[in-house]
Amino acid sequence: MKVWATTVIVLFVFVQMFQWVKGFILPLPIYVLAGAFLAIASNYEKGISLFVKASSSNLNEDNNNL
């Protein structure tokens, strides 16, 4: 009996949370900022490697000019 009652309560809570999440809408700027953050995070390694490569080539050019 306890398992049945626990299952019903958990199922009820799950359905109520699903309905709440389904009706929850974020404003457009939040979506834009989240998209920009994901784009930066997914290309972080590529950007850092380009920056390091550019910095090291600039240092080599400066040393060659001396």
MMTF fields as JSON, N, C-alpha, C and O atoms, coordinates in Angstrom:
{
  "mmtfVersion": "1.0.0",
  "mmtfProducer": "UNKNOWN",
  "numBonds": 263,
  "numAtoms": 264,
  "numGroups": 66,
  "numChains": 1,
  "numModels": 1,
  "chainsPerModel": [1],
  "groupsPerChain": [66],
  "chainIdList": ["A"],
  "bondAtomList": [4, 2, 8, 6, 12, 10, 16, 14, 20, 18, 24, 22, 28, 26, 32, 30, 36, 34, 40, 38, 44, 42, 48, 46, 52, 50, 56, 54, 60, 58, 64, 62, 68, 66, 72, 70, 76, 74, 80, 78, 84, 82, 88, 86, 92, 90, 96, 94, 100, 98, 104, 102, 108, 106, 112, 110, 116, 114, 120, 118, 124, 122, 128, 126, 132, 130, 136, 134, 140, 138, 144, 142, 148, 146, 152, 150, 156, 154, 160, 158, 164, 162, 168, 166, 172, 170, 176, 174, 180, 178, 184, 182, 188, 186, 192, 190, 196, 194, 200, 198, 204, 202, 208, 206, 212, 210, 216, 214, 220, 218, 224, 222, 228, 226, 232, 230, 236, 234, 240, 238, 244, 242, 248, 246, 252, 250, 256, 254, 260, 258],
  "bondOrderList": [1, 1, 1, 1, 1, 1, 1, 1, 1, 1, 1, 1, 1, 1, 1, 1, 1, 1, 1, 1, 1, 1, 1, 1, 1, 1, 1, 1, 1, 1, 1, 1, 1, 1, 1, 1, 1, 1, 1, 1, 1, 1, 1, 1, 1, 1, 1, 1, 1, 1, 1, 1, 1, 1, 1, 1, 1, 1, 1, 1, 1, 1, 1, 1, 1],
  "groupList": [{"groupName": "MET", "atomNameList": ["N", "CA", "C", "O"], "elementList": ["N", "C", "C", "O"], "formalChargeList": [0, 0, 0, 0], "bondAtomList": [1, 0, 2, 1, 3, 2], "bondOrderList": [1, 1, 2], "singleLetterCode": "M", "chemCompType": "L-PEPTIDE LINKING"}, {"groupName": "LYS", "atomNameList": ["N", "CA", "C", "O"], "elementList": ["N", "C", "C", "O"], "formalChargeList": [0, 0, 0, 0], "bondAtomList": [1, 0, 2, 1, 3, 2], "bondOrderList": [1, 1, 2], "singleLetterCode": "K", "chemCompType": "L-PEPTIDE LINKING"}, {"groupName": "VAL", "atomNameList": ["N", "CA", "C", "O"], "elementList": ["N", "C", "C", "O"], "formalChargeList": [0, 0, 0, 0], "bondAtomList": [1, 0, 2, 1, 3, 2], "bondOrderList": [1, 1, 2], "singleLetterCode": "V", "chemCompType": "L-PEPTIDE LINKING"}, {"groupName": "TRP", "atomNameList": ["N", "CA", "C", "O"], "elementList": ["N", "C", "C", "O"], "formalChargeList": [0, 0, 0, 0], "bondAtomList": [1, 0, 2, 1, 3, 2], "bondOrderList": [1, 1, 2], "singleLetterCode": "W", "chemCompType": "L-PEPTIDE LINKING"}, {"groupName": "ALA", "atomNameList": ["N", "CA", "C", "O"], "elementList": ["N", "C", "C", "O"], "formalChargeList": [0, 0, 0, 0], "bondAtomList": [1, 0, 2, 1, 3, 2], "bondOrderList": [1, 1, 2], "singleLetterCode": "A", "chemCompType": "L-PEPTIDE LINKING"}, {"groupName": "THR", "atomNameList": ["N", "CA", "C", "O"], "elementList": ["N", "C", "C", "O"], "formalChargeList": [0, 0, 0, 0], "bondAtomList": [1, 0, 2, 1, 3, 2], "bondOrderList": [1, 1, 2], "singleLetterCode": "T", "chemCompType": "L-PEPTIDE LINKING"}, {"groupName": "ILE", "atomNameList": ["N", "CA", "C", "O"], "elementList": ["N", "C", "C", "O"], "formalChargeList": [0, 0, 0, 0], "bondAtomList": [1, 0, 2, 1, 3, 2], "bondOrderList": [1, 1, 2], "singleLetterCode": "I", "chemCompType": "L-PEPTIDE LINKING"}, {"groupName": "LEU", "atomNameList": ["N", "CA", "C", "O"], "elementList": ["N", "C", "C", "O"], "formalChargeList": [0, 0, 0, 0], "bondAtomList": [1, 0, 2, 1, 3, 2], "bondOrderList": [1, 1, 2], "singleLetterCode": "L", "chemCompType": "L-PEPTIDE LINKING"}, {"groupName": "PHE", "atomNameList": ["N", "CA", "C", "O"], "elementList": ["N", "C", "C", "O"], "formalChargeList": [0, 0, 0, 0], "bondAtomList": [1, 0, 2, 1, 3, 2], "bondOrderList": [1, 1, 2], "singleLetterCode": "F", "chemCompType": "L-PEPTIDE LINKING"}, {"groupName": "GLN", "atomNameList": ["N", "CA", "C", "O"], "elementList": ["N", "C", "C", "O"], "formalChargeList": [0, 0, 0, 0], "bondAtomList": [1, 0, 2, 1, 3, 2], "bondOrderList": [1, 1, 2], "singleLetterCode": "Q", "chemCompType": "L-PEPTIDE LINKING"}, {"groupName": "GLY", "atomNameList": ["N", "CA", "C", "O"], "elementList": ["N", "C", "C", "O"], "formalChargeList": [0, 0, 0, 0], "bondAtomList": [1, 0, 2, 1, 3, 2], "bondOrderList": [1, 1, 2], "singleLetterCode": "G", "chemCompType": "PEPTIDE LINKING"}, {"groupName": "PRO", "atomNameList": ["N", "CA", "C", "O"], "elementList": ["N", "C", "C", "O"], "formalChargeList": [0, 0, 0, 0], "bondAtomList": [1, 0, 2, 1, 3, 2], "bondOrderList": [1, 1, 2], "singleLetterCode": "P", "chemCompType": "L-PEPTIDE LINKING"}, {"groupName": "TYR", "atomNameList": ["N", "CA", "C", "O"], "elementList": ["N", "C", "C", "O"], "formalChargeList": [0, 0, 0, 0], "bondAtomList": [1, 0, 2, 1, 3, 2], "bondOrderList": [1, 1, 2], "singleLetterCode": "Y", "chemCompType": "L-PEPTIDE LINKING"}, {"groupName": "SER", "atomNameList": ["N", "CA", "C", "O"], "elementList": ["N", "C", "C", "O"], "formalChargeList": [0, 0, 0, 0], "bondAtomList": [1, 0, 2, 1, 3, 2], "bondOrderList": [1, 1, 2], "singleLetterCode": "S", "chemCompType": "L-PEPTIDE LINKING"}, {"groupName": "ASN", "atomNameList": ["N", "CA", "C", "O"], "elementList": ["N", "C", "C", "O"], "formalChargeList": [0, 0, 0, 0], "bondAtomList": [1, 0, 2, 1, 3, 2], "bondOrderList": [1, 1, 2], "singleLetterCode": "N", "chemCompType": "L-PEPTIDE LINKING"}, {"groupName": "GLU", "atomNameList": ["N", "CA", "C", "O"], "elementList": ["N", "C", "C", "O"], "formalChargeList": [0, 0, 0, 0], "bondAtomList": [1, 0, 2, 1, 3, 2], "bondOrderList": [1, 1, 2], "singleLetterCode": "E", "chemCompType": "L-PEPTIDE LINKING"}, {"groupName": "ASP", "atomNameList": ["N", "CA", "C", "O"], "elementList": ["N", "C", "C", "O"], "formalChargeList": [0, 0, 0, 0], "bondAtomList": [1, 0, 2, 1, 3, 2], "bondOrderList": [1, 1, 2], "singleLetterCode": "D", "chemCompType": "L-PEPTIDE LINKING"}],
  "groupTypeList": [0, 1, 2, 3, 4, 5, 5, 2, 6, 2, 7, 8, 2, 8, 2, 9, 0, 8, 9, 3, 2, 1, 10, 8, 6, 7, 11, 7, 11, 6, 12, 2, 7, 4, 10, 4, 8, 7, 4, 6, 4, 13, 14, 12, 15, 1, 10, 6, 13, 7, 8, 2, 1, 4, 13, 13, 13, 14, 7, 14, 15, 16, 14, 14, 14, 7],
  "groupIdList": [1, 2, 3, 4, 5, 6, 7, 8, 9, 10, 11, 12, 13, 14, 15, 16, 17, 18, 19, 20, 21, 22, 23, 24, 25, 26, 27, 28, 29, 30, 31, 32, 33, 34, 35, 36, 37, 38, 39, 40, 41, 42, 43, 44, 45, 46, 47, 48, 49, 50, 51, 52, 53, 54, 55, 56, 57, 58, 59, 60, 61, 62, 63, 64, 65, 66],
  "secStructList": [7, 2, 2, 2, 2, 2, 2, 2, 2, 2, 2, 2, 2, 2, 2, 2, 2, 2, 2, 2, 2, 2, 2, 7, 7, 7, 7, 2, 2, 2, 2, 2, 2, 2, 2, 2, 2, 2, 2, 2, 2, 2, 6, 2, 2, 2, 2, 2, 2, 2, 2, 2, 2, 2, 2, 2, 2, 2, 2, 2, 2, 2, 2, 2, 2, 7],
  "xCoordList": [0.825, 0.0, 0.867, 0.525, 2.009, 2.871, 3.505, 3.666, 3.862, 4.472, 3.467, 3.816, 2.22, 1.183, 0.949, 0.856, 0.854, 0.616, 1.801, 1.609, 3.013, 4.199, 4.246, 4.579, 3.919, 3.914, 2.897, 3.191, 1.719, 0.673, 1.107, 0.901, 1.697, 2.139, 3.258, 3.233, 4.239, 5.338, 4.813, 5.245, 3.891, 3.302, 2.523, 2.594, 1.793, 1.043, 1.983, 1.738, 3.057, 4.027, 4.68, 4.866, 5.026, 5.644, 4.712, 5.154, 3.43, 2.461, 2.276, 2.199, 2.203, 2.034, 3.251, 3.097, 4.455, 5.666, 5.743, 6.165, 5.345, 5.356, 4.414, 4.77, 3.235, 2.294, 2.818, 2.597, 3.507, 4.066, 5.191, 5.252, 6.078, 7.183, 6.665, 7.204, 5.637, 5.059, 4.48, 4.518, 3.956, 3.374, 4.367, 4.028, 5.588, 6.606, 7.283, 7.798, 7.288, 7.877, 8.891, 8.58, 10.111, 11.142, 11.076, 10.672, 11.462, 11.492, 12.577, 13.547, 12.403, 13.308, 14.761, 15.651, 15.058, 16.475, 17.195, 18.397, 16.48, 17.1, 17.524, 18.612, 16.672, 17.021, 18.222, 19.095, 18.273, 19.381, 20.681, 21.698, 20.66, 21.858, 22.303, 23.499, 21.355, 21.705, 22.328, 23.281, 21.803, 22.366, 23.768, 24.642, 23.992, 25.329, 26.309, 27.444, 25.887, 26.747, 27.105, 28.26, 26.134, 26.417, 27.359, 28.221, 27.209, 28.111, 29.536, 30.485, 29.69, 31.025, 31.622, 32.797, 30.825, 31.329, 31.714, 32.703, 30.964, 31.264, 32.482, 33.135, 32.802, 33.956, 35.113, 36.017, 35.102, 36.107, 37.512, 38.442, 37.666, 38.983, 39.53, 40.711, 38.69, 39.126, 39.582, 40.613, 38.857, 39.199, 40.479, 41.303, 40.65, 41.861, 43.082, 44.124, 42.979, 44.131, 44.5, 45.683, 43.512, 43.813, 44.482, 45.397, 44.029, 44.61, 46.055, 46.927, 46.309, 47.665, 48.578, 49.717, 48.083, 48.883, 49.208, 50.339, 48.225, 48.449, 49.435, 50.288, 49.342, 50.242, 51.671, 52.614, 51.832, 53.18, 53.795, 55.0, 52.994, 53.545, 53.909, 54.889, 53.147, 53.482, 54.771, 55.578, 54.974, 56.194, 57.391, 58.449, 57.253, 58.332, 58.689, 59.871, 57.705, 57.958, 58.662, 59.56, 58.266, 58.913, 60.371, 61.231, 60.663, 62.029, 62.89, 64.08, 62.301, 63.039, 63.373, 64.389, 62.547, 62.777, 63.877, 64.393, 64.24, 65.268, 66.589, 67.607],
  "yCoordList": [-1.197, 0.0, 1.258, 2.243, 1.231, 2.4, 2.678, 3.835, 1.619, 1.79, 2.417, 3.297, 1.964, 2.502, 3.982, 4.782, 4.355, 5.747, 6.628, 7.735, 6.135, 6.888, 7.083, 8.17, 6.052, 6.149, 7.171, 7.958, 7.173, 8.12, 9.549, 10.455, 9.754, 11.09, 11.582, 12.732, 10.724, 11.104, 11.411, 12.381, 10.6, 10.836, 12.155, 12.897, 12.441, 13.689, 14.898, 15.868, 14.835, 15.929, 16.104, 17.233, 15.014, 15.077, 15.745, 16.586, 15.381, 15.965, 17.449, 18.249, 17.828, 19.237, 20.059, 21.17, 19.53, 20.242, 20.342, 21.372, 19.294, 19.327, 20.401, 21.121, 20.53, 21.553, 22.956, 23.885, 23.112, 24.407, 24.793, 25.932, 23.844, 24.109, 24.372, 25.222, 23.661, 23.842, 25.25, 25.799, 25.835, 27.169, 28.286, 29.463, 27.93, 28.916, 29.442, 28.661, 30.765, 31.394, 32.439, 33.314, 32.333, 33.323, 34.462, 34.248, 35.652, 36.766, 36.562, 35.838, 37.203, 37.046, 37.395, 36.668, 38.47, 38.76, 37.627, 37.437, 36.885, 35.749, 34.695, 34.13, 34.426, 33.455, 33.937, 33.14, 35.225, 35.778, 35.665, 35.232, 36.045, 35.948, 34.499, 34.21, 33.602, 32.189, 31.647, 30.869, 32.046, 31.614, 32.151, 31.434, 33.408, 33.995, 33.288, 33.016, 32.993, 32.279, 30.895, 30.481, 30.175, 28.847, 28.918, 28.053, 29.933, 30.083, 30.359, 29.794, 31.207, 31.511, 30.282, 29.975, 29.585, 28.414, 27.295, 26.601, 27.108, 26.011, 26.312, 25.386, 27.59, 27.96, 28.495, 29.129, 28.253, 28.805, 28.325, 29.127, 27.019, 26.466, 27.034, 27.371, 27.141, 27.669, 29.119, 29.495, 29.918, 31.321, 31.515, 32.361, 30.734, 30.843, 30.429, 31.077, 29.365, 28.912, 29.944, 30.14, 30.605, 31.652, 32.839, 33.439, 33.178, 34.298, 34.0, 34.858, 32.795, 32.419, 32.381, 32.844, 31.828, 31.759, 33.162, 33.423, 34.069, 35.442, 36.154, 36.897, 35.951, 36.592, 36.097, 36.888, 34.789, 34.252, 34.701, 34.945, 34.815, 35.284, 36.759, 37.183, 37.549, 38.969, 39.11, 39.994, 38.252, 38.3, 37.923, 38.537, 36.922, 36.518, 37.62, 37.84, 38.323, 39.428, 40.565, 41.186, 40.849, 41.915, 41.577, 42.457, 40.309, 39.889, 39.931, 40.236, 39.628, 39.646, 41.082, 41.306, 42.042, 43.437, 44.086, 45.136, 43.493, 44.078, 43.786, 44.186],
  "zCoordList": [0.0, 0.0, 0.0, -0.654, 0.743, 0.8, -0.56, -0.948, -1.28, -2.6, -3.555, -4.342, -3.487, -4.367, -4.074, -5.005, -2.815, -2.433, -2.851, -3.354, -2.641, -3.03, -4.539, -5.011, -5.298, -6.757, -7.235, -8.135, -6.656, -7.041, -6.719, -7.527, -5.56, -5.171, -6.087, -6.525, -6.381, -7.271, -8.665, -9.288, -9.159, -10.477, -10.504, -11.483, -9.448, -9.361, -9.381, -10.098, -8.594, -8.554, -9.922, -10.376, -10.575, -11.902, -12.911, -13.694, -12.903, -13.84, -13.554, -14.487, -12.294, -11.939, -12.359, -12.866, -12.154, -12.565, -14.086, -14.612, -14.799, -16.257, -16.775, -17.708, -16.204, -16.631, -16.321, -17.098, -15.197, -14.854, -15.821, -16.284, -16.124, -17.035, -18.443, -19.151, -18.851, -20.183, -20.344, -21.445, -19.296, -19.363, -19.074, -19.198, -18.691, -18.327, -19.584, -20.384, -19.767, -20.951, -20.493, -19.685, -21.025, -20.725, -21.734, -22.877, -21.336, -22.282, -23.347, -23.122, -24.499, -25.63, -25.305, -25.748, -24.554, -24.271, -23.538, -23.724, -22.716, -22.023, -23.043, -22.933, -24.034, -25.077, -25.888, -26.233, -26.194, -26.972, -26.18, -26.722, -24.917, -24.089, -23.894, -23.904, -23.72, -23.568, -24.854, -24.798, -26.005, -27.279, -27.486, -27.973, -27.121, -27.246, -26.317, -26.707, -25.104, -24.167, -24.692, -24.596, -25.244, -25.787, -26.981, -27.138, -27.821, -28.973, -28.509, -29.052, -27.526, -27.005, -26.329, -26.524, -25.542, -24.833, -25.796, -25.56, -26.862, -27.78, -28.646, -29.126, -28.856, -29.679, -28.851, -29.395, -27.556, -26.655, -27.012, -27.092, -27.227, -27.533, -28.838, -28.92, -29.845, -31.138, -30.992, -31.55, -30.274, -30.104, -29.313, -29.659, -28.25, -27.437, -28.253, -28.161, -29.048, -29.83, -30.893, -31.171, -31.489, -32.466, -31.799, -32.363, -30.602, -29.878, -29.496, -29.638, -29.015, -28.614, -29.831, -29.767, -30.951, -32.167, -32.673, -33.082, -32.648, -33.099, -32.181, -32.666, -30.893, -29.947, -30.134, -30.106, -30.324, -30.485, -31.804, -31.864, -32.867, -34.138, -34.051, -34.664, -33.307, -33.113, -32.315, -32.599, -31.322, -30.542, -31.395, -31.266, -32.27, -33.155, -34.119, -34.384, -34.655, -35.574, -34.865, -35.432, -33.626, -32.858, -32.569, -32.624, -32.261, -31.986, -33.246, -33.17, -34.402, -35.656, -36.076, -36.735, -35.71, -36.085, -35.258, -35.642, -34.146, -33.284, -33.853, -33.288]
}
